[in-house]
């Protein structure tokens, strides 16, 4: 087993019908750009009734058809927010928690200590989060997963990971290991993923290989580390 193997994103998602929601963060192979991606999938009508909307440098999730919204609390949130030299990406309203704690001079981890997995028994969907912190022409990043300690949802286990930015290397964390009932949660360290130089290559690697029936939306952002120039791609299955 090669523990340092870096896999194309297509190989990490193509044979898995339901990885749920996923975050990818890393640096392009040529070292020139920071990359982040966030996608959502859905099995229920409520979960599938969503679209991504850009609002400046922020991304918001809204219902596609508001008349079909059953429970807005877990489907409407801002997955991506920027604060000074930090970019936050999460799968829930903990985006705002992290933002508020950083703004108050506290840390990514301190913010997440106040949160836990989603209250959607029996799945107890994990909360996954990431944050890029930019310095002089480079960056570091963190990832986190908050998940139920047992099948009853009686306690929350919190795992945090901190990474240097390495050319061509990214990390991928997602909510579910695979499809199931209840859904089995993601296990272990974030997976090592290739980060191509071109944004459209990463878009294709992810969107082109996610399960066709269950994929809903994808957002990818590349940031030039010298100029700060931002390049975005957004795909919504619901149009």
Secondary structure, DSSP 8 states (H G I E B T S, - for coil): --TT--B-HHHHHTT-S---SEEEEEE-TTSSEEEEEEEEE-SSHHHHSEEEEEETTEEEEEESSGGG-S-GGGT---SEEEETTEEEEESSTHHHHHHHHHHTT--HHHHHTT--S-S-TTT---EEEEEEEE-SS-EEEEEEEEEESSTT--SEEEEEEEEE--BTEEEEEESBSS--SS--B--SS-EEEE--SSHHHHHHHHHTTS-TTTEEEEEEEEEETTT--EEEEEEES--
